[in-house]
Amino acid sequence: MVWSLADERFQENLAAARVYFAEHWTPCAPRSASALDRPVGQWLSNLRRPGALEGRPEWEAGIRQAGFRLSSTAARSPAQATVGSRRALPC
């Protein structure tokens, strides 16, 4: 069994991002935002940095599976920021 602390933290943060979205109806969390005692805003900000997901196709797939795509495309709501069949993280 292969276990990775980074992968576990990614899954915890992804779950927190889903909770934040469910509560606030937007993936645009300020850097100070948190959910499930996780720093969701800072985590999302870090993922938007160039190269943040390099070498981690499973993380990118997890974000897509959650219904989001990391993008700098601005929009009012995730439903308005569609790229193909996926919503974009507009922040």
VENPE-V852443 format. One record per helix or strand of 2 or more residues. SS is the DSSP state (H for helix, E for strand). FROM is the first residue (numbers start at 0). TO is the last residue. Records with the same first field share a line. If there is no record, write none. Layout:
SS = FROM-TO + FROM-TO
//
This chain:
H = 4-23 + 39-46 + 56-64
E = 67-69 + 81-82 + 85-88
//
